[in-house]
Amino acid sequence: MISSLEQYWRARAESLLLSDIRTELYEDLREMLACRDLGPSARVEQWLETVEAEFLRQYEQSEESQSPSHELVTLAELFSSEGVEAWLEAFELFREGASAERVLEVAETGQRYLWVVRDIAQDFQDTGS
């Protein structure tokens, strides 16, 4: 069952505008998709391998260190995992040759959840709870 707090943060993540969540990584993904569409490229494959490895490393670290103690902490860990999983799915779709629109759609979902983790952390800090 989804708590009202989780519903609140999911709705907040979904309501974020693309302009709010654009980062260098997201823009790099867009650039690499455009390069991919021009044909095979060592630069694209190198970028994809490097970024995907970093996401996997962070995901594995977060899986190892989970120790929920507060509902906001638990939600932040959940959204962090979901965000990283969405990015990893976007990388897989990228490799499979999915359309740029589909890859970006999945990456945007991941980006929204990772962005809301930052907001949860700020809320947690502000409330001190």
N, C-alpha and C positions, 0 to 999 in steps of 0.2 A: 504494500500500500504506500502510495506517495504522500508524504507529509505536505502540509500547506507551505512550509518553508521551502521544500524542494520545488513545489509547483511555482512559487514566487520566483525563485532563481532561474528555473527553466524558462518561464515566461520572459524574464528579463533578458536572458541569453538570446532567445528567439527574436526579441524586439530590437536588438542592437542593429544599427544601420551598418551597411558594408563600409561606409566611410569611417565609422568608429573603430572597426576592427582591422583595418588594413595595416599591415606591418611590412617590414622589409622582406620577411620570409614569404608572405603572401604575394608580394609584388615579384619576388624572384620566381615563385611558382608560375605566375602568369607569363613571365619572360621565357622560362624553360619550356612551357607548353607551346609557345609560339616557335621556339627553336626546334622542338620535337616535330612540329608539323612541317618543317622544312626538310626533314630527313634525319637519319641517324647521326648522332653527334657524341663524341667522347666527352665533351664539356657537359652536355645534358646528363649523361650517365654518371659522370663523376659527381655532379651536384646532387643528383638523386640519391646516390649511394651515401654520400656524406651526411645529408640532411636526414635521411631515413635512419642511419646508424645513430645519430644523435637523439632522435625521437625514441628509438628502441632503448637506448641507454637510460634515458629519463624515465621511460615507462617501467623498465625493470627496477630502477632505483625506487620509484614510488610504490611498486608492488611489494618490495622488500621492507619498506619502512612504514607501512600502514599501521597506525595505532590510534584508531578513532577514540576521541575523548570528549568531544563536543559535537553537537549536531552540525554546526557550521564547518567544523574541521572535516567531519565525515562527508558533507556535501562538497567541499572543496576537493577532497580526494576523489570523490566519484566523478565530478565534472572534469577534473584533470585527466583521469583515466579515459573518460569518454572523448575528451578533446584529442588526446594523443591517439587513441584508437581510430578516430575519424581521419586524422592526418595520415596515419599509416594506411588506412583504406584508400585514401586519395593517392598515395604513392603507388599502391598496388594497381589502382585503376589507370594511373599514368603509364605504368610499365605495360599494361595490357592493351594500351592504345585507345582507351575510352575517350570520348569527346572532351575537349577542353572545358565545356560547360559542365559536364558531369563531375570531372575532377575538381573543378573550382567549387561546385555546389557542396561536395563532401568536405573539402578543405574549409569552406566557410562555416560549416556546422562545427567542425573541430575548433576553428578559430573563435567562434562565439563562446563555446564552453571554456576554452582556455582564458578568454578575456574575462568571463564572469568569475573565474577563480580569483583573479586579481581584485575584482570588486568585493568578493566575499572576504578576502583577506583584509581589505581596507575596512569593511564593515565590522569585522571581528576586532580589528585594532581600535576602531572608533568607539565601539561599545564596551570593549574590555571584557567581553564575555565569551 
